[in-house]
Amino acid sequence: MNYLNKKTGQNIVLEEELLFDRSHKGGYGIGLPKLDVPEVNYKKLYNKNLRKNKARLPELSEPEVVRHFTRLSTWNYAIDLGIYPLGSCTMKHNPRLNEEIARSSEICEAHPYDPIEWTQGHLQIMYELQEDLKKVTGMPAVSLQPSAGAQGEFTGLLLISAYHRNKGKIKKTIITADTSHGTNPASAALAGYNIVQVQTGEDGYVTLDSVKDVLTDDVAAMMLTNPNTLGFFEKNIEQIAKLLHEKDALLYIDGANMNAVLGLSRPGDYGADVIQFNLHKTFTTPHGGGGPGSGPIAVSEKLIPYLPIPRVEEKNGNYHLNYSFSKSIGRVKSFYGNYGMFIRAWCYIKALGGEGLRKVSENAILNANYIKSQLKDVLHIPVDGNHLHEVVFNDKNQKESGWDTSKIAKALIDYGMHPPTVYFPLCVKNALMVEPTETESKDELDRFILSIKEIVTSKDSSVVHPKRAFREKIDEVKAARELKLTYKFKDE
Ligand SMILES: *Cc1c(COP(=O)(O)O)cnc(C)c1O
């Protein structure tokens, strides 16, 4: 066995076998001490549940496993390597200051069972984060518990359902829009609701009439992604909120795109009843392969009684956890949520301040619109309007040259860049959804723009990309349909 790349014969680029292929009998990573307590006959105890044959697992030492995964990690593309313009995902730089604070021993050696006198500082951080998120949204209460955007949505829907139930009403319908994120109808279905979807108008905004058409007494709430997935701020949002409230239906705002509106607009001012944050997008906590999510929610007065417990409260400079809310929906996450993410978000907010946060959004909008201005004559913009932090293009102009959305995306990999989001949002055919974020320099944006231009004007669209990545283009259908879930050892 050697480390030569089988294809190129080079040994700078390591080829990597499966751990199963590397397995050698007797290899182990952890040694246990000799038994010094009476032996228990587990076979007798668990007879029925014991497997017939020993599980065949790869047998390897710790350094072999560590090297395997470390080598694989160098195959990955990451935000720390270059632009990562995935629309809707907000892949932006994670400031190292956040990491420094989150990794300090005072923070990461705390235990959730530590007595309350020892954890005052931690509770203060959580309390301050809640207060800051209240300010950002203009809403009166926040729960930090949900651990992802989609769990924030689900929690919000549980609150909405508790609100109606408390009034003795069972409402079974949630309205969503075709410009909403896919998690919106998914969360609503998970919470037991029927879903009615409204189509956006030609101009990319939800119209009042389309909401009126489906707004019955059975509607518990409407879920709107704002800014929507076309990158537009829903201009009728205030009137939509009013319409809903007249029928005692609530307005859920998917706030994953808050990166575009920090300090510029507040959901509390236009009538939102619940909104979830994605701390891992807007507030720079690492995500994707880099860390767990965090999806706090902010709510209007109506929903406060139902918020999850425990809630962090302050009295005369002392912090405590309050569990006594009889109408609460209970817990949605163990302990208090993904605390490590709170630290990073809190640190980010404190470092930037209100003024800084507004600049974040202004620059995110500026960067997206710079890309739009440089590419609008190259790529078609199916629904044009006032784009905020992201722009949705498609491949209509490339019909003749054959550079379809998928080919453009794969070719970008050969330019050393992560492709944008493709074929989403669904309301745009063959979408290429670009969100550069505010943390890209003009140089990096220009490299991206130039790469796209070079790709779509190059003659041969029949060349299969990527060519220079560790793996050439993968047969996606085969990969999805013919899963290899078992492994045959050589000696079997
Ligand atoms: C990312 C995203 C979500 C889902 O958030 P997760 O943290 O991945 O669960 C929901 N809505 C929008 C608009 C998003 O961009």
PDBQT file of the ligand as one rigid body, heavy atoms in Angstrom, charges set to zero:
ROOT
HETATM    1  C1  LIG A 501     -31.292  28.101   6.593  1.00  0.00    +0.000 C 
HETATM    2  C2  LIG A 501     -32.710  28.478   6.534  1.00  0.00    +0.000 A 
HETATM    3  C3  LIG A 501     -33.667  27.808   7.326  1.00  0.00    +0.000 A 
HETATM    4  C4  LIG A 501     -33.337  26.584   8.166  1.00  0.00    +0.000 C 
HETATM    5  O1  LIG A 501     -32.406  26.802   9.166  1.00  0.00    +0.000 OA
HETATM    6  P1  LIG A 501     -31.622  25.562   9.815  1.00  0.00    +0.000 P 
HETATM    7  O2  LIG A 501     -30.799  26.162  10.893  1.00  0.00    +0.000 OA
HETATM    8  O3  LIG A 501     -30.826  24.953   8.710  1.00  0.00    +0.000 OA
HETATM    9  O4  LIG A 501     -32.641  24.604  10.351  1.00  0.00    +0.000 OA
HETATM   10  C5  LIG A 501     -34.963  28.257   7.283  1.00  0.00    +0.000 A 
HETATM   11  N1  LIG A 501     -35.321  29.301   6.504  1.00  0.00    +0.000 NA
HETATM   12  C6  LIG A 501     -34.431  29.964   5.723  1.00  0.00    +0.000 A 
HETATM   13  C7  LIG A 501     -34.894  31.130   4.877  1.00  0.00    +0.000 C 
HETATM   14  C8  LIG A 501     -33.107  29.573   5.702  1.00  0.00    +0.000 A 
HETATM   15  O5  LIG A 501     -32.226  30.203   4.914  1.00  0.00    +0.000 OA
ENDROOT
TORSDOF 0
